[in-house]
Structure formats: C-alpha cells, structure tokens
Amino acid sequence: MRLPTAVSCIVDDIAVSLAFCTRLPLPPLAPVTGGDVARAGWALPVAGIVVGGIAALVYWAAHRIGLPPWPAAALALAAGVAITGALHEDGLADTADGFGGGKDRAQKLAIMRDSRLGTYGACALAASFMLRWSALASLGDPGPSAIALMAAHASARASLPAFLLFVPPARSDGLSAGAGRPPPSIAIAAALLGVLVLFLSFGARGALICFLLLCAAGAGMGWLSTREIGGQTGDVAGALEQVNENVILLAAAVLLKT
C-alpha cells in the first residue's frame, strides 16, 4: 500500500534525520547529502527525541537493577554517544581545538579538519560530559531524567536549522556548505517542534526560560564563529548542539528538581 505523498515525504525526512544523526539500523537509503539534511532539518528534533528516549531507557534499566544515579547517568550519556557515533562531540572537540589552537582563520579551519584530538578539544569534551553527567544525576529518578534527556536532545537539534540559516558558511566546501542555508520554513518548523517539546517537558515558564537560553547560546556561537573563522561549519553546528544539550540539562536540574 502506497502512502500519500505528504505522509511519504514526512517519513522520508524523518528517516534522513535519523540516518544523519544516529547509527541506528535503518532500511537502506540512498546516500544522504547535505541538501537532504537541509530539506529534512525540520525533523532533527524528532531524531533527538529518539536518541533521548533510548538514553532514558538505559537510565531506567540501570536504575531498575539498583545502580545509583551517578553511574546510571554515565551509562545514559554513553548510550547517547554510541547511538550518534559521537557526531556532535566530534564537532565540539574540533571547534575547541581550532578556535583555541589556531593563530589565524586559515590555521583554525585546517585544525578543525584534523581528526586528531588536541588539548582544547579534550578539555571541552571533559567539561561537557561532567556538566551533563552531574546535571542528569542530580535529578535522581528515571521519570525526570527521561524528560530532561528527551527535551535536551530534541531542543538542542531544533535550533540548528535556524543557526545555519542566519550564520553563513565559513568555507566553500564541506557538509555545511553543501547543504546551503535551510529554507526559513524548515528553520521555523524545527524551532516550533523544539518549543513544543520544551513546553510539554517544563511548562510555559520553563519553556520560555529554556528558549531564551538557547537563543543566547545560538547568538553567542554565531558571534564567536564569525569572529574566529568568518562563519559556521558542520563542526561548529555540532559544537552548538553540545552547548545546547548542556544548557537544557542544567536548566532541567533546576526546573525538575523536587
């Protein structure tokens, strides 16, 4: 039975977002290009919910077998890294190495393309993991932790299309340049999905606080990347996703604390 065209397009976009964001076994797809990711950008929050949901299941399982919150949180974060193939962590490390170790724009971009991990990247990863781990573990019970994980993963990706729309590419090649700027309708749809998830997770007041924090993170990353390398790259977008995850998990540690 053939799906209606509109439904088929939605399913295809979700499949593209999952193929790009995760290492989950999916039905065979044509190679995902930058243009496909730009078109399917509205579905990035959906992929985030899937990643956050699986991480939440790992947290719940660890809790059920009697593990305290600290190792349960570590296992949940490890599951997220495994599911995504450390896609965004790699972007954070490369961005930190480039911005911290390069003397000029050309050198910063060259360092960001180097697959080796440097001191700045290692420190950025350590800080990111410690902040997320401690924030998640502070929630304790699996229920609030599941809400926090799904909200963080979904909303962290929801702002990426808008970031790529407003901040120009720093280089003429690479995934970000190949994708081009997402259409405004795609960026708006992704942002609205992210806001909806935040509202369902934290209520109106909490959603507004998180939304403003995400806007500040995006504006700050846009300013920094423009100053350092003249725009954004795929690595910078990955770094922003990691910053956003930290922001939402830290906010959840306050908003969901009982």
N, C-alpha and C positions, 0 to 999 in steps of 0.2 A: 504493500500500500504506500503510495507516494504521499509525502507530507505536503501541505500547502506551501507555496513559495515563501511566504513571510516566515512561517514556522521553520522551514528548512534553513533559511538564512540565519535565523536566531541560533538554531542548533549548530550550524557550521561555525558561527562566530564564537560560540562557547567552546567548541572543540578546538578552534585555533588558539583561543586564550589559554586553554588547559595545556595544549601542546607546547606553547611558548613558555608558560610559567612553571610547568611541572615535568617530572619524568614518569608520570603515571602511564601505565599501558593503555593505549587508546587504539581504536580501529585505524588501519592505515590511512594516512592523509598525504596529500601532495605536499612537497616541501614548503614549509611556512616561510614566506618572505616578509620583508619589512612592510610592504604595502598591505599584506594580510593582517599583520598585527595592528597597523593603524586603523584599518577598517573595523576590526574586532575589538578595538580598545574599550568600547563601552562594556564589554564582558569581562574585563580584568577583575572587577570586584567579585564576580561570580567565581572565577578561579581562586580568588583569595578566600572566599567562604569555604571552598572545597579543601584548600590547604589548611586553613584554620580549624575546620571540622575534624580532619584527620589528626592534627596535632592535639586537639581536645580529646579525642578518643584515646590517644596514647596517655594523656594526663589522667583520664578517668581510669584506664586499666592499671596504671601504676598506683593510683590511689586505692583501687579495689584490692590489690594484693598486699596492701599495708605500707607502702612506701610513704614517707613524709613529703610535704610539699616541695622541698628543695630538690631532691633527685627526680621527683615527678615532673617538675618544671624543666629540669635539664633534659629529660627524655623527650618531652613535648617539643622543645626547641630543636633537639637533634632530629626529630621526625620531620619537622618543617624544613630543615636543611636538606635532609635526604630526599624529600618529595620534590623540592625545587632544584635539586642539583647545585645548591649554593649559588644560584644565579645572581641574586641581589647582594649577597655577601661578597661575591667576587667584584661586583661593581663598587661597593663601598671600599674594599681594600685597594683597588686600582685607583680610585679617585683620591683617597687619602695619600697614597704613595706619590701620585702625580702632583697634586696640589702642594704637598709638603716637601717633596724632594726635588722638583724641577726649578730651574732658575729662570726660565722664560717659557712662553707659550709653546714653542716647538718641543722643548725638552719635556714639559709637563705632559703633552699629548703622547710623546714617544714612551715615556714611563708608563702611562696608563695602558698602553698596548703590550707592555712587557708582562708575561704571565708569571714572573717571579714575584714572590711576596716580600715586601720591604718592611722596614721598621714602622713607618707611619701606618701602613696597611694593617700590620699585626696589632698595633695599639688600638686602631679604630675598631677592628673586629672584637678584640678583647673587651673594650668598653661597651660595645653594642650588646654582646652576649651577657655581660654582667648586669647591665641595666635591665634587659628584658627578663633575664632569669630571676633577678631579685623582685622585680615588679610582679611577675606572674606568681612566684612562690608566695608572695605576701598575701595573695587572695585566698590561698588555702584550699577551699572546697572546689570540687570539679565544676559545679554549676557556674559560679562567677568566672572561673578560669576559662571555661568554654566560651562564654560571652566575650571575654576580653580577647581571646585568641582569634575568634572569627571576626570581631569588629576590627581588630588591628590589621589582620591580613587583607580584609576586604577594603577598608578605607585607605590603607597605605597604597594600594594599587589604583584606587579610584581617582586619585589626583594626578596620576602620571600623564594621561592624555592632555589635560589642561596645561601641565608643565611643558610638555613637548610642543604644544600649540603656541605658547607665549614666549618661550625661550628658543632662539634659533640654533640650528646645529653648529657645532664648533669646527667640524671638518666636513669635507665634501663626500667622504665615503664612510662606510660603517653602517650598522643596523639603523641607528637613529636617522642618519641622512637618507638611507634607502627608504625608510618608512615615510619620510616627509612629515609635514605638520598635519596632525589629525584634523578632520573637519570639526568646526565648532559644535555641531550637533552630537558628534561622538564624545567630545570632551564634556559637554553638558550632561549627556545621558550617564556617563560613568560617574560624574560628580554627584548626580542625583541619587544614583544607586548607593554610593558611599554614604551620603547624608541619611538615606533611609535606614541603612544598617546601623548607623550611629544612633539614630532616633529610637529604633527598636531595642538597641542594647542599653542605652544610657538615659533615655527620656529626652525631653525637649531641651532642658537646661544643659544636661551633659553633652548632648549632640552639638549644641551651639558652642560650648567650650572647646570640644574636640575639633570642630570645623574651623574655628578661629586659629587654633594651634597648628592645624595642617596648612592653613593659608600662610601663616607666618613661616612655617618650615619651607614651603614651596617658594615663597618670595625670597627667603634667605638663601636657599640653594641656588635660585636663579641669579641673584646678585653675585654670589660668590663664584659660580662657574663662569659667568660672563666676565668678571674681573680677571679670573685666573687663565681661562683658555678661550674667551670670546664666545661662549655659548655652552650648549649641552651636548653630551654624548650618551650612548647607551649605558656606559659605566656611571655617569652622573645620575641618570634616571634610577639605576639600581641603588645608588647611594641614598637618593631621596626616599626610595621605598623603605630602606632600613631606618632612616631617620624617622619616617612616619610611623613605622611599627613601634619604635621606642616611645614616641610621643603618646600614642594611643594606649600602650600597655602601662606607661607611667600614669596617665590620666585615669585609666581603669583602676589602678591600685588605690586611687583616692575615691573615685566615684562609686566603686562597687564594694569598698571596704565596709564590713559590717561590725 
